Amino acid sequence: MAARTKTAKDRPSYRCTECGWTTAKWLGRCPECHAWGTVEEFGGTPAVRTTAAGRVSSAALPIGQVDSRQATARSTGVGELDRVLGGGLVPGAVVLLAGEPGVGKSTLLLDVAAKASSEHHRTLYVTAEESASQVRLRADRIRAINDHLFLAAETDLSAVLGHLDAVKPSLLILDSVQTVASPEIDGAPGGMAQVREVAGALIRASKERGMATLLVGHVTKEGAIAGPRLLEHLVDVVLSFEGDRHARLRLVRGVKNRYGATDEVGCFELHDEGITGLADPSGLFLTRRDEPVPGTCLTVTLEGKRPLVAEVQALTVDSQIPSPRRTTSGLETSRVSMMLAVLEQRGRISALGKRDIYSATVGGVKLSEPAADLAVALALASAASDTPLPKNLVAIGEVGLAGEVRRVTGVQRRLSEAHRLGFTHALVPTDPGRVPAGMKVIEVADMGDALRVLPRRSRAQAPQEENARR
C-alpha cells in the first residue's frame, strides 16, 4: 500500500516565540527579531482564507470633521507622570510601564490609582502578584486610600473582564500583564501566547469602553521588556521605570508615546512614606559644602528636555599593585579611560598613569552623555594636582581625542539652569549663544584652555611632587 503523501495542511509550521514570525522550516535564528533559539514548531500550516467585505462600525469622515475632544488627556494627579505622558491619560489609551523588580512600579501606580479616583471616575486596581491585604497595607503606608478606588486580586483573564462589567471604571491598573492567564489559551502565564491574548483582550476592552489602562510589565536580565515584542507594538504608550536600588532617585522615561513626545523624563524620590515627584531634583545630585574640595567638578546634564546639575567626584591615590585600579560609579568606564588618556597626552599630566583612580557621581545619577566629558577631565586633573576648582563653577562640553572641546546641544538651557541655582561661572565650548545676565562664561577651545582654571603653581608642582614620591 502506497504511503500517504503529506498535504500542505499536514506539514508542520514554525513560529518565533519572541515576535510571532512564522515560517515553513525551522531556523536557528529568527530573521525578524534576530533572537536565537526562539523558532519552535506549533502545528500545521493554516489554510489560506479570504475575508469578504462586512458592515463598518462607523462611517469614514474627513479628518477635519473628526472630534478630537475624545482624545483629551485627564490628569493622573501625579505631575511628573503627566509630564511624561504628555498631559495625562487619554480615554481608551493603554500604557505599559516596565521596570526591574523592586524599583517602585506598584508603589507609583497605587499612588496614581488613589489620586486619579473621584466620584465620576472610578479606578480598578487588579493585582495578580499580591493578595488584596498586602496591597491594602501598602496603601495605608503611602496614604492611598480612596472610596472610589476598587481593589481585586485575580489571575484569570475572564475574572478581570467580569470586574470591568461590575465596577465600570474609568481607569484600570493591572499588576502585572505577565501573571494573568486565559484558560482558553494553552501555555503558562507569561508565555508569548498568553501575554498576547491578555493584552489583546484588555486593549479591546479599553477601546470599547473609553477606559484608560495601565499595565505593569516585567523586564529581562538585559533590561528588555519580557514577553513578545508584539506587546510594545499593541499598546499606545511604553514607559521605562529606572533607578538604582540603593538610591532614592527614580526616573520614568517615555520609550513610545502616541499622544506626546518621547524625550520627557519624570523624576521621583522613593522613601519610606511612598514615592513623590521631584520638580527640582538637582539637590539630590549635589554635595553642599562651604569650601571647594579637590577632585570635584559640577556639570549640567540633559535628561530628555530637563537640565539637571550633577556633581562628578574623582580621587587618586598611590597604587600598591603593578596594574593600577580604575573604578567608576555612575560614569561610563570607557569615557573615563578616554579622559585619562587625553589628560596625559594633551594636558601633559603624567601623575595619573601609575595611580589608583576612583570616579563617581553623587546621588545615584548616571552620566552617559558626552557633555559631561569636560567635568570628568577637570575633576581628574583637580584630584591629580590636589587643587580645588573655583567655587560656583560648572563645566559643559565634549572632549575629543585630539584634546579639543566640542559643542553640545542645549547649552543655553544648561546655563540657564546653572544660573537659576546660583552658579556664577561656567566653562563651555566656543560660541555658546545667549548667556544669562550676571553669569561669567569662559569659552575654551581645548584642554589646555580648560586646565588654566587650576592655579598655575599647583599644576606646575604636581609633576615635581610625583617625582619626589617616586
C-alpha positions in Angstrom: 0.0 0.0 0.0 1.5 3.3 -1.0 2.3 5.8 1.7 0.0 8.7 2.0 1.6 11.9 0.7 1.7 14.8 3.2 -0.5 17.7 2.2 0.2 21.4 3.0 -2.3 21.1 5.8 -0.3 18.3 7.4 3.1 19.9 7.1 4.4 21.4 10.4 4.9 25.1 10.7 7.3 27.0 12.9 6.8 30.3 14.8 9.1 32.6 16.7 8.1 32.7 20.4 9.5 36.2 20.7 7.9 38.2 17.9 5.4 35.7 16.3 7.1 35.4 12.9 6.1 32.2 11.1 8.0 30.0 8.6 7.6 26.7 6.9 11.0 25.4 8.1 13.0 25.5 11.3 15.7 28.2 11.7 18.1 28.7 14.5 17.7 32.5 14.4 14.6 34.5 13.7 15.2 36.8 10.7 12.6 39.2 12.1 13.7 39.9 15.6 17.2 38.3 15.4 16.7 36.2 18.5 18.5 32.8 18.7 16.7 29.6 19.6 13.1 31.0 19.6 11.7 29.3 16.5 9.5 26.4 17.5 7.1 24.1 15.8 3.4 24.9 16.5 1.3 22.8 14.1 0.2 22.6 10.5 0.3 25.5 8.1 -3.0 27.4 8.3 -5.2 27.3 5.2 -5.4 30.5 3.2 -8.6 32.3 3.8 -10.2 35.4 2.2 -12.2 37.9 4.1 -15.3 39.4 2.5 -16.3 43.0 3.0 -18.5 43.5 6.0 -20.5 46.1 7.9 -18.5 49.1 9.0 -18.7 50.2 12.6 -18.6 54.0 11.8 -18.5 55.9 8.6 -15.3 57.4 7.4 -15.1 61.2 7.8 -12.9 64.0 6.5 -10.1 64.4 9.1 -11.2 67.9 9.8 -14.6 66.7 11.0 -13.3 64.2 13.5 -14.0 65.2 17.1 -10.6 65.5 18.8 -12.2 66.1 22.2 -12.5 62.4 22.8 -8.7 62.3 23.0 -8.4 64.9 25.7 -6.0 63.8 28.4 -7.1 63.6 32.0 -4.5 64.3 34.8 -3.4 61.3 36.9 -2.8 63.6 39.9 0.9 63.0 39.7 2.6 65.9 37.9 5.8 64.1 37.0 3.9 61.3 35.4 1.7 63.7 33.5 4.8 65.4 32.1 6.0 62.1 30.6 2.5 61.1 29.3 2.0 64.4 27.6 -0.6 65.9 29.9 -2.2 62.8 31.4 -4.1 59.7 30.4 -6.2 59.7 27.3 -9.5 57.8 27.5 -9.0 54.4 25.8 -5.2 54.6 25.9 -3.2 51.6 27.0 0.1 52.4 28.8 2.8 49.8 29.5 5.1 50.6 32.5 8.1 48.3 32.7 10.9 48.2 35.2 13.2 46.0 37.3 11.8 44.2 40.4 11.7 46.4 43.5 12.1 49.7 41.6 8.7 51.0 42.8 6.3 50.3 40.0 3.5 49.1 42.2 4.0 51.9 44.7 3.8 54.6 41.9 0.7 53.1 40.3 -1.1 52.7 43.6 -0.5 56.3 44.3 -1.8 57.2 40.8 -4.9 55.0 41.4 -5.8 56.9 44.6 -5.2 60.4 43.2 -7.0 59.7 39.9 -10.1 58.3 41.6 -13.2 60.5 42.0 -16.9 60.2 42.2 -17.3 60.3 38.4 -14.0 58.4 37.6 -13.7 55.1 39.3 -10.4 53.2 39.3 -10.0 49.4 39.4 -6.6 48.1 40.7 -6.1 44.4 39.8 -3.2 42.7 41.5 -2.1 39.3 40.2 1.2 39.1 42.2 0.0 40.0 45.7 -3.0 39.5 47.9 -5.6 42.2 48.4 -4.5 42.6 52.1 -0.8 43.1 51.0 -1.9 45.9 48.7 -4.1 47.4 51.4 -1.1 47.5 53.8 1.0 49.4 51.2 -2.0 51.8 50.6 -2.1 52.6 54.3 1.6 53.3 54.4 1.6 55.7 51.4 -1.9 57.1 52.2 -3.5 55.9 49.0 -7.0 55.2 50.4 -9.9 56.4 48.3 -13.6 55.4 48.4 -13.7 55.3 44.6 -10.6 53.0 44.3 -11.6 49.4 43.9 -9.2 46.5 44.6 -9.2 43.0 43.3 -6.7 40.1 43.4 -7.2 38.0 40.2 -5.0 35.9 37.9 -7.7 34.8 35.5 -8.5 37.0 32.5 -12.2 36.2 32.4 -12.5 37.3 36.1 -10.7 40.6 35.3 -13.2 41.2 32.5 -16.0 40.4 34.9 -14.8 43.0 37.3 -14.8 45.6 34.5 -18.5 44.9 33.9 -19.3 45.2 37.7 -17.2 48.3 38.5 -17.3 50.2 35.2 -14.0 52.0 35.9 -12.5 55.0 34.0 -9.0 53.7 34.8 -7.8 50.1 35.0 -4.4 49.2 36.5 -3.2 45.6 36.1 -0.1 44.4 38.0 1.2 42.6 36.0 0.3 41.5 32.5 2.8 38.6 32.6 1.0 37.0 35.6 -2.6 36.9 34.2 -3.6 34.0 32.0 -6.6 33.0 29.9 -8.0 29.4 30.4 -8.8 29.2 26.7 -5.2 29.5 25.7 -2.5 26.8 26.2 0.7 27.7 28.0 1.8 29.1 31.3 1.3 32.7 32.3 4.0 35.0 30.9 4.3 32.9 27.7 4.0 34.5 24.3 0.5 33.2 23.6 -0.8 34.1 27.0 0.6 37.7 27.1 -0.7 38.3 23.6 -4.2 37.1 24.5 -4.3 39.0 27.8 -3.0 42.2 26.2 -5.3 41.9 23.2 -8.4 41.4 25.3 -7.6 44.3 27.6 -6.8 46.6 24.7 -10.2 45.8 23.1 -12.0 46.4 26.3 -10.2 49.8 26.8 -11.1 51.0 23.3 -14.7 49.9 23.5 -15.3 51.4 27.0 -13.1 54.5 26.6 -11.2 53.3 29.6 -7.6 54.2 30.2 -5.4 51.2 31.1 -2.1 51.0 32.9 -0.3 47.6 32.5 2.8 46.7 34.6 5.4 44.8 32.6 8.4 42.7 33.7 11.9 43.1 32.2 14.6 40.5 31.4 18.1 40.4 32.7 19.2 42.5 29.8 16.6 45.2 30.6 14.2 44.5 27.7 10.5 44.1 28.3 9.7 40.4 28.9 7.3 38.7 26.6 6.7 39.1 22.8 7.8 42.3 21.1 4.3 42.5 19.8 3.2 43.7 23.2 5.1 47.0 22.7 3.5 47.5 19.3 0.0 46.9 20.5 0.0 49.4 23.4 -0.2 53.2 22.9 2.5 54.3 25.4 5.6 52.5 26.7 7.3 53.8 29.8 10.5 52.7 31.3 10.9 53.0 35.1 14.6 53.2 36.1 16.5 53.6 39.3 19.3 52.2 41.4 18.0 50.0 44.2 20.4 51.8 46.7 19.5 55.3 45.6 16.3 57.4 46.2 16.1 58.7 42.6 13.7 57.1 40.2 13.3 58.1 36.5 10.3 57.5 34.2 11.2 57.7 30.5 9.0 57.7 27.6 10.0 55.0 25.1 6.9 55.2 22.9 4.1 57.7 23.0 1.3 58.1 20.5 -0.1 61.1 22.4 3.1 63.2 23.1 6.8 63.5 23.0 9.2 60.7 24.0 12.0 63.0 25.2 10.4 63.9 28.5 11.6 62.4 31.8 9.8 62.3 35.1 11.8 62.4 38.4 10.6 60.7 41.6 12.0 60.1 45.1 11.3 56.8 46.7 11.2 56.9 50.5 9.5 55.1 53.4 6.2 57.0 53.1 5.9 56.2 49.4 7.0 58.0 46.2 6.9 61.7 45.4 7.6 63.7 42.3 10.6 66.0 42.2 10.0 69.2 40.2 13.6 70.3 41.0 15.7 67.1 41.6 19.1 68.8 41.2 19.6 68.9 45.0 19.9 65.1 45.1 23.0 65.3 42.9 25.0 67.9 44.7 27.0 68.0 47.9 26.6 71.2 49.9 29.9 72.4 51.3 31.4 75.7 52.4 34.7 75.4 50.7 35.6 73.6 47.4 37.3 70.2 47.6 39.9 68.9 45.2 38.7 66.3 42.7 35.1 67.7 42.4 33.5 69.4 39.4 29.9 70.3 38.5 28.2 69.8 35.2 24.7 70.2 33.7 23.3 67.1 32.1 20.1 66.8 30.0 17.6 64.1 30.9 15.2 64.4 28.0 14.4 68.1 27.9 15.2 68.6 31.6 18.5 70.1 32.6 20.0 68.7 35.9 23.0 69.9 37.7 25.2 66.9 38.8 28.5 66.6 40.6 31.4 64.5 39.4 34.0 63.3 42.0 37.5 61.8 41.5 40.1 60.5 43.8 43.7 59.4 43.0 45.9 57.5 45.4 49.3 55.7 45.2 48.8 52.3 43.8 50.1 49.2 45.7 49.8 46.8 42.7 51.5 46.7 39.3 48.2 47.4 37.5 46.5 50.5 39.0 42.8 50.3 39.7 40.3 52.2 37.6 36.9 52.2 39.4 33.8 54.1 38.3 30.3 54.6 39.6 27.6 56.4 37.6 30.1 57.1 34.8 31.0 55.1 31.7 34.3 53.3 32.3 35.3 53.7 28.6 34.8 57.5 28.7 36.7 57.9 31.9 39.6 56.0 30.4 39.5 58.3 27.3 39.7 61.4 29.6 42.7 59.9 31.4 44.5 59.3 28.1 43.6 62.9 26.9 44.9 64.4 30.1 48.1 62.5 30.0 48.9 63.1 26.3 47.3 66.5 25.6 47.2 68.0 29.1 50.7 66.8 30.0 49.6 65.4 33.3 51.8 62.4 33.9 50.8 61.9 37.6 47.7 59.8 36.6 49.4 56.8 34.8 50.6 54.8 37.9 47.9 55.8 40.4 44.7 54.2 41.5 41.8 56.3 40.2 38.2 56.3 41.5 35.5 58.4 39.9 31.8 58.6 40.7 28.7 60.8 40.7 26.6 62.0 43.6 23.0 60.8 44.3 22.9 57.8 42.0 22.6 59.8 38.8 24.2 58.2 35.7 26.1 60.4 33.3 26.4 58.9 29.9 26.2 61.8 27.5 29.4 63.3 26.1 28.6 66.7 27.5 30.0 65.6 30.9 33.5 64.9 29.4 34.9 68.3 30.4 33.7 68.0 34.0 35.2 64.4 34.3 38.5 65.6 32.9 38.7 68.6 35.2 37.7 66.5 38.3 40.6 64.1 37.4 43.0 66.9 36.9 42.0 68.6 40.1 42.4 65.3 42.0 45.9 64.7 40.5 47.1 68.2 41.5 45.2 68.2 44.8 43.9 71.6 43.9 40.2 72.5 44.1 38.4 74.2 41.2 37.0 77.6 41.7 33.7 77.8 43.6 30.4 78.1 41.8 31.9 76.8 38.5 30.2 74.4 36.1 31.8 72.7 33.1 30.0 71.7 30.0 31.5 70.2 26.8 32.5 67.1 24.9 36.3 66.3 24.8 37.8 64.7 21.7 40.9 62.6 21.5 42.8 65.5 20.0 42.1 67.5 23.2 39.5 69.8 21.6 36.4 70.8 23.4 33.4 70.3 21.2 30.0 72.0 21.3 27.0 70.1 22.7 23.2 70.5 22.4 21.2 72.7 24.7 24.0 74.9 26.1 21.7 77.8 26.7 19.2 75.6 28.7 22.1 74.2 30.7 23.5 77.6 31.5 20.0 78.9 32.5 19.5 76.1 34.9 23.0 76.6 36.4 22.3 80.3 36.8 19.0 79.7 38.4 20.7 77.5 41.1 23.2 80.3 41.9 26.3 79.3 39.8 28.2 82.3 38.6 31.0 80.8 36.3 30.9 78.3 33.5 33.4 76.6 31.2 31.8 76.0 27.8 32.9 75.4 24.2 33.3 78.3 21.9 30.2 80.1 20.6 27.7 79.2 23.4 25.0 81.6 22.2 23.0 83.8 24.6 24.4 83.8 28.1 22.3 84.6 31.2 22.8 88.0 32.6 25.2 88.1 35.6 27.0 84.8 34.7 30.6 84.8 33.6 31.2 82.3 30.8 34.7 81.2 29.9 35.0 79.8 26.3 37.6 77.0 25.9 38.8 75.5 22.7 40.9 72.7 24.0 42.0 71.0 27.2 45.0 73.4 27.5 42.5 76.3 27.9 40.3 74.4 30.3 43.2 73.4 32.6 44.1 77.1 33.1 41.3 77.4 35.6 43.5 75.4 38.0 46.1 77.5 39.9 49.3 77.5 37.9 51.6 76.9 40.9 49.8 73.7 41.9 49.7 72.4 38.3 53.5 73.0 38.0 54.2 71.4 41.4 52.2 68.3 40.7 54.8 66.5 38.5 57.5 67.6 40.9 55.7 66.1 43.9 55.0 62.9 41.9 58.8 62.6 41.2 59.6 63.2 44.8 57.2 60.4 45.9 59.0 58.1 43.5 
